[in-house]
């Protein structure tokens, strides 16, 4: 389903958490594939990213890609500041 962020606030996203004891650790590259005028990636490390909602009542799509065929596409809806 969708993830919601209020305009002017941030949320933290986690992509494909690594199972405990896994042999591999993945660092994801995050990108805004659609709606870059509505959200901003303010920082990311490893599997997490902090997303800022910019303009309310719009959708944006974020992609997290580890370069090894593992990727998560996440739809974010920005809610207007109340």
Order of alpha helices (4+ residues) and beta strands (2+ residues): beta-beta-beta-beta-beta-beta-beta
